[in-house]
């Protein structure tokens, strides 16, 4: 599956950090993980770090799929408002989702501190009403978050203009967000996994899966067989190919990154990510080397050739829109790209078994704008399932909610 177009910054910046061998022989392991991106890496690291025998299989070079195109905004804020989740699933589940994502950022900080040099940094998150009619919705959202102890401020028009130079009726400023280099994080986690005794194979395509009550049998395109007690399907948006049920829709998102910008010109954007209330939304955040990463202009295109052809035009549109917000910013695009992403109807992920395959095949579908924070939560959730323990998110993030 062709997941990206153009020149994703993380791939250009880091190059091919680690190369792992393809699988040459038959293999047995306790847990097999299909997918060597940030989701698979976080899950494998969690399992291996707690005593499980893990093997990871990636059809490309590791981290070279969607992870290399991710814009990696680490937020507790979900694409679906907390108020809307509360209407759909009740306030307790809405709070559980948002609070868990806030905890996930702290867990990611711990991981980043352990492996180091992955451009993790805490940031603020500014969510502004880009349309006047959204102002009331944002005020309601702010009130609900504040009532549950989230670190938020409400900025009315004058304060918003004074602090950020944005002309909008209102904004929510959250003090619980972060950034990271997702490709570097995935690569370093998988390198650590191998040092711990785990196994990582890239350029290894799994073509057949047979899940039974006692284990899972897999076969590669080259004919090797893999027997595992459990299988975690963390193949990103390609995971949907293993399900007959349609659980998400694929879309394309576009981004570009600037040349380094002087700190005085970057101003408050150096430590504040910005995104808008319109859907699809414009967003931006800085990098550790002083660049501004800008994304959005999502569309329903899921044909690689058509997506490829749109990258330059979409980058120009993004540049124009940001220039309207911040006319003084030097916005020279250095690299532009596009990537496939998937979104669920409620903005929540799916982690766990699907009735189609039984209890030994666990899906890790960290879809939506919170993919990395969801993956961090999914790592603990799937570990609990494999260890036959309860987890507070098992029901909310399961396929069962499709029947609600």
C-alpha positions in Angstrom: 0.0 0.0 0.0 1.5 3.4 -1.1 1.0 5.6 2.0 2.9 8.8 1.2 3.9 11.3 -1.5 6.6 13.9 -1.9 9.4 14.3 0.6 8.4 13.7 4.3 10.7 15.7 6.5 11.5 12.9 9.0 12.7 10.6 6.2 14.9 13.3 4.7 16.3 14.5 8.0 17.1 11.1 9.5 17.8 8.9 6.4 17.6 5.2 6.9 18.5 4.9 10.6 18.4 1.2 11.0 18.2 -1.8 8.6 17.0 -5.1 9.8 17.3 -8.4 8.0 14.3 -10.0 6.2 13.0 -13.3 7.6 14.9 -16.2 6.1 13.7 -19.2 8.2 10.5 -20.4 9.9 10.0 -18.8 13.3 8.2 -19.3 16.6 7.5 -16.5 19.1 5.1 -15.6 21.9 3.8 -12.4 20.2 4.2 -11.4 16.6 3.7 -7.8 15.6 2.9 -6.9 12.0 4.0 -3.3 11.4 7.3 -1.6 12.1 6.0 2.0 12.4 5.5 4.0 15.6 2.5 2.0 16.6 4.1 -1.4 16.3 7.3 -0.1 17.9 5.5 1.2 21.0 3.5 -2.0 21.4 6.5 -4.3 20.9 8.6 -2.2 23.3 5.9 -2.4 26.0 5.6 -6.2 25.6 9.3 -6.9 25.4 10.0 -4.6 28.3 7.7 -6.7 30.4 9.1 -10.1 29.7 7.3 -11.2 26.5 9.1 -12.8 23.5 8.3 -10.5 20.6 9.1 -10.5 16.9 8.2 -7.5 14.6 7.6 -7.9 10.9 7.6 -4.9 8.4 7.0 -5.2 4.7 9.1 -2.1 4.0 12.1 -0.7 5.9 11.0 0.0 9.4 9.3 3.4 10.0 9.1 4.0 6.3 5.4 4.0 6.0 2.9 6.4 7.6 5.3 7.1 10.5 7.7 8.9 8.2 4.9 11.2 7.0 3.3 11.8 10.4 3.2 15.4 11.7 3.3 14.0 15.2 1.2 16.4 17.3 0.9 14.8 20.7 -2.3 16.0 22.2 -5.0 14.8 24.6 -7.5 16.8 22.5 -9.3 14.4 20.2 -10.7 15.3 16.7 -14.1 14.8 18.3 -15.0 17.4 21.0 -15.3 16.1 24.5 -18.8 17.5 24.5 -19.8 15.5 21.5 -18.2 12.3 22.9 -20.3 12.9 26.1 -23.5 13.1 24.0 -22.6 9.9 22.2 -21.2 7.7 25.0 -21.8 9.5 28.2 -19.6 11.9 30.2 -17.7 9.2 32.0 -16.4 7.6 28.7 -15.7 11.1 27.2 -13.6 12.0 30.3 -11.9 8.6 30.2 -10.8 9.1 26.6 -9.5 12.7 27.1 -7.8 12.0 30.4 -6.2 8.8 29.1 -4.7 10.8 26.2 -3.3 13.3 28.6 -1.7 10.5 30.6 -0.3 9.0 27.3 1.8 12.1 26.7 3.5 11.7 30.0 4.2 8.0 29.2 5.7 9.1 25.8 7.9 11.6 27.7 9.2 8.7 29.8 9.9 6.6 26.7 11.6 9.6 25.0 13.7 10.2 28.1 14.8 6.6 28.1 16.0 6.4 24.5 16.8 10.2 24.1 17.4 12.4 21.0 13.9 12.1 19.5 12.9 15.8 19.6 10.4 15.4 22.4 9.3 18.7 23.9 6.3 20.0 25.9 4.2 22.6 24.1 0.9 24.5 24.5 -2.0 23.8 22.2 -4.1 26.7 20.8 -7.4 25.7 19.4 -9.1 28.7 17.8 -12.6 29.3 16.4 -12.0 29.9 12.7 -15.7 30.5 12.1 -17.8 32.8 14.2 -20.5 30.2 14.6 -18.0 27.9 16.4 -17.4 30.3 19.3 -20.3 29.0 21.4 -19.1 25.4 20.8 -15.6 26.2 22.0 -16.9 27.9 25.1 -18.9 24.9 26.0 -15.9 22.7 25.3 -13.7 24.8 27.5 -16.2 24.7 30.4 -16.5 20.9 30.3 -12.7 20.5 30.2 -12.1 23.0 33.0 -14.7 21.3 35.2 -12.7 18.1 34.9 -9.4 19.6 35.8 -7.7 20.0 32.4 -5.1 22.8 32.3 -6.9 25.2 30.0 -7.5 28.9 29.5 -10.2 30.7 27.5 -8.8 33.5 25.3 -11.4 36.0 24.0 -10.7 38.0 20.9 -8.6 40.7 22.4 -6.4 38.4 24.5 -6.0 36.1 21.5 -4.8 38.9 19.2 -2.5 40.3 21.9 -0.8 37.0 22.7 -0.8 35.3 19.3 -1.8 37.8 16.7 -4.7 35.7 15.6 -8.0 37.5 14.7 -10.7 35.1 15.9 -13.6 35.3 18.3 -12.2 32.8 20.9 -9.7 30.1 21.5 -8.9 27.3 24.0 -5.3 27.3 25.2 -4.3 23.9 26.6 -1.0 23.4 28.5 -0.8 19.6 27.9 0.7 18.9 24.5 4.0 17.9 23.0 5.9 17.2 19.9 8.2 14.3 18.8 10.1 13.0 15.8 8.0 9.9 15.1 10.3 8.1 12.6 13.3 8.5 14.9 11.3 7.3 17.9 10.1 4.2 16.1 13.6 3.4 14.8 15.2 3.8 18.2 12.6 1.7 19.9 13.0 -1.1 17.5 16.8 -1.0 17.8 16.4 -1.2 21.6 14.0 -4.1 21.2 16.6 -6.1 19.3 19.3 -5.3 22.0 16.8 -6.7 24.5 16.6 -10.0 22.7 13.5 -9.3 20.6 13.5 -9.9 16.8 12.9 -7.3 14.1 12.5 -8.2 10.4 11.9 -5.7 7.6 11.2 -6.4 3.9 9.1 -9.3 5.1 5.5 -9.4 3.8 2.9 -11.5 5.6 0.5 -12.9 3.0 -1.6 -15.4 4.9 -2.9 -15.5 8.5 -4.8 -18.3 10.2 -5.9 -17.5 13.7 -7.0 -20.3 16.0 -8.0 -20.8 19.6 -4.4 -21.6 20.7 -2.3 -19.5 18.4 -1.8 -17.9 15.0 -0.1 -19.3 11.9 1.3 -16.8 9.4 3.1 -17.3 6.0 5.3 -14.8 4.3 5.4 -14.1 0.6 8.6 -16.1 0.4 7.0 -19.1 2.1 8.4 -18.9 5.6 6.0 -19.9 8.4 5.6 -18.0 11.7 3.8 -19.5 14.7 2.9 -17.2 17.5 0.7 -17.4 20.6 -0.7 -13.9 19.7 -0.6 -11.6 16.7 -0.8 -7.8 16.9 -1.9 -6.3 13.6 -0.2 -2.8 13.7 0.0 -2.3 10.0 -1.5 1.2 10.1 -4.1 1.9 7.5 -3.3 -1.3 5.7 -4.7 -3.2 8.6 -8.2 -2.6 7.3 -7.5 -5.1 4.4 -7.7 -7.9 7.0 -11.3 -7.0 8.0 -14.4 -7.5 6.0 -16.1 -4.8 8.1 -15.5 -1.2 7.2 -14.4 0.5 10.4 -12.8 3.7 9.1 -12.4 5.7 5.9 -9.0 6.5 4.4 -8.2 10.1 3.5 -5.1 12.1 2.5 -3.5 14.9 4.4 -0.9 17.4 3.2 2.0 19.2 4.9 5.1 21.2 4.3 7.9 22.3 6.5 9.8 25.6 6.4 13.5 26.4 6.5 14.6 27.2 10.0 13.1 30.5 11.3 14.8 32.8 13.7 13.3 32.6 17.3 12.2 36.2 17.4 10.3 35.7 14.1 8.7 32.5 15.3 7.6 34.1 18.5 4.9 32.2 20.5 4.8 29.5 17.8 8.1 28.2 19.1 6.3 26.4 21.9 2.6 26.5 20.9 1.0 24.3 18.3 -2.0 26.0 16.6 -5.1 24.4 15.0 -8.5 25.6 14.0 -12.1 24.6 14.6 -13.1 24.1 10.9 -13.0 20.6 9.5 -10.7 19.6 7.9 -8.5 21.8 10.0 -5.3 23.8 9.4 -2.6 23.1 12.0 1.0 24.0 12.7 3.8 23.3 15.1 7.5 23.9 15.5 10.4 21.5 15.5 13.4 21.3 17.6 15.6 22.9 14.9 13.3 26.0 14.6 11.2 25.0 11.6 7.5 25.4 11.3 5.5 22.3 10.2 2.2 23.1 8.6 -0.5 20.7 7.6 -4.1 20.2 6.6 -6.1 20.5 3.4 -7.3 16.9 3.9 -9.3 15.4 1.2 -11.0 12.1 0.3 -8.4 11.1 -2.3 -7.1 7.6 -1.7 -5.4 7.0 -5.1 -1.6 7.5 -4.8 -1.1 9.0 -8.3 -3.8 11.6 -7.7 -2.4 12.4 -4.2 1.1 12.7 -5.7 -0.1 15.3 -8.2 -1.8 17.4 -5.5 1.2 17.9 -3.1 2.6 21.1 -4.6 -0.8 22.8 -5.1 -1.9 21.8 -1.5 1.4 23.2 -0.1 0.8 26.5 -1.8 -2.7 26.7 -0.4 -1.4 25.9 3.1 1.3 28.6 2.8 -1.3 31.2 1.7 -3.6 30.4 4.6 -0.9 30.6 7.2 0.4 33.9 5.6 -3.1 35.3 6.1 -2.9 34.4 9.8 0.7 35.5 10.3 1.7 37.8 7.5 5.2 38.6 9.0 6.3 34.9 9.1 8.9 33.8 6.6 7.2 30.8 5.1 9.6 29.3 2.6 8.7 25.6 2.1 11.7 23.3 2.3 9.9 20.0 1.8 6.3 19.1 1.1 4.5 15.8 1.3 1.2 14.0 1.7 0.2 10.9 3.6 -2.7 8.5 4.0 -4.6 8.6 7.2 -7.8 7.0 8.4 -10.6 8.4 10.6 -13.3 6.7 12.5 -16.8 8.1 12.9 -16.2 9.0 16.5 -12.5 9.9 16.4 -11.6 7.0 18.7 -9.2 4.1 17.8 -9.7 0.4 17.8 -7.5 -1.9 19.9 -8.2 -5.6 20.5 -9.7 -8.7 18.8 -12.3 -8.6 16.1 -15.1 -11.2 16.0 -14.0 -12.2 12.5 -10.6 -13.5 13.7 -11.0 -14.6 17.3 -9.2 -13.7 20.5 -5.6 -14.4 19.4 -5.4 -11.7 16.7 -5.4 -8.2 18.2 -5.8 -5.1 16.0 -4.0 -1.9 16.7 -5.8 0.8 14.7 -4.6 4.1 16.1 -6.6 6.2 13.7 -7.3 9.9 13.7 -5.3 12.9 14.7 -4.1 11.3 17.9 -2.4 8.4 16.4 0.8 8.4 18.5 -1.0 9.1 21.9 -3.5 6.4 21.0 -0.7 4.0 20.2 0.9 4.6 23.6 -2.4 3.8 25.3 -2.9 0.8 23.0 0.4 -0.7 24.0 -0.7 -1.0 27.6 -4.2 -2.1 26.6 -3.0 -4.9 24.4 -0.4 -6.0 26.9 -3.2 -6.3 29.5 -5.3 -8.4 27.0 -2.4 -10.8 26.3 -1.7 -11.1 30.0 -5.4 -11.7 30.6 -5.9 -8.6 32.8 -8.6 -6.0 32.7 -7.9 -2.6 31.3 -10.0 0.5 31.7 -10.0 1.3 28.0 -10.8 -2.2 26.7 -14.5 -1.6 26.1 -14.3 2.0 24.8 -11.6 1.2 22.3 -13.0 -2.1 21.2 -15.0 -3.0 18.1 -18.0 -3.6 20.4 -18.8 0.1 20.4 -19.8 -0.2 16.7 -22.9 -1.9 18.0 -23.9 0.9 20.4 
